[in-house]
Amino acid sequence: MHRTQHAQEVADRFRELVENAGDTLPASHYDELSLLIEAAVDSALVDQLEGMATKLDGMAHGLRHDAEFFD
């Protein structure tokens, strides 16, 4: 599922909860909530990618080190 679509579905579900409780919010608030959710997902993804890049860098360093001593 795409991040934008997922964020919109989460915001829509929140809207349902709010409306079922008898409350209302302007549509612009739900649009902003969707953007905030998408930004949070993007941030989490970037954090994961940075962690993977760090691991790959360490593996590459280890391979270079091992190659230096390969007979």
C-alpha positions as CSV (number, residue, x, y, z in Angstrom):
1,M,0.0,0.0,0.0
2,H,1.3,3.5,-0.8
3,R,2.1,5.8,2.0
4,T,-0.3,8.5,0.9
5,Q,-3.2,6.1,0.6
6,H,-2.4,4.5,3.9
7,A,-2.2,7.9,5.6
8,Q,-5.6,8.9,4.1
9,E,-7.1,5.6,5.3
10,V,-5.9,6.2,8.9
11,A,-7.2,9.8,8.8
12,D,-10.6,8.5,7.4
13,R,-10.8,6.0,10.2
14,F,-10.1,8.7,12.8
15,R,-12.8,10.8,11.2
16,E,-15.2,7.9,11.7
17,L,-14.3,7.6,15.3
18,V,-14.7,11.4,15.9
19,E,-18.1,11.4,14.1
20,N,-19.3,8.3,15.9
21,A,-18.5,10.1,19.2
22,G,-20.9,12.9,18.0
23,D,-18.1,15.4,17.3
24,T,-17.0,17.1,14.1
25,L,-13.9,18.7,12.8
26,P,-13.3,20.8,9.6
27,A,-12.2,18.8,6.5
28,S,-9.0,20.8,6.5
29,H,-8.0,19.2,9.8
30,Y,-8.4,15.7,8.4
31,D,-6.3,16.7,5.4
32,E,-3.6,18.0,7.7
33,L,-3.8,14.9,9.8
34,S,-3.3,12.8,6.7
35,L,-0.2,14.9,5.8
36,L,1.2,14.5,9.4
37,I,0.7,10.7,9.2
38,E,2.4,10.5,5.9
39,A,5.3,12.6,7.2
40,A,5.6,10.3,10.2
41,V,5.7,7.2,8.0
42,D,8.3,8.9,5.8
43,S,10.4,9.7,8.8
44,A,10.3,6.2,10.1
45,L,11.2,4.9,6.6
46,V,14.2,7.2,6.4
47,D,15.3,6.0,9.9
48,Q,15.1,2.4,8.8
49,L,17.0,3.1,5.6
50,E,19.8,5.0,7.5
51,G,20.1,2.0,9.8
52,M,20.4,-0.4,6.8
53,A,23.0,1.9,5.2
54,T,25.1,1.9,8.3
55,K,25.0,-1.9,8.4
56,L,25.9,-2.2,4.8
57,D,28.8,0.2,5.3
58,G,30.1,-1.9,8.1
59,M,29.7,-5.0,6.0
60,A,31.6,-3.4,3.1
61,H,34.4,-2.3,5.4
62,G,34.6,-5.9,6.7
63,L,34.8,-7.2,3.2
64,R,37.6,-4.8,2.3
65,H,39.5,-5.7,5.4
66,D,39.1,-9.5,4.7
67,A,40.1,-9.0,1.0
68,E,43.4,-7.4,2.2
69,F,44.3,-10.6,4.0
70,F,43.0,-13.0,1.5
71,D,45.6,-15.5,0.2
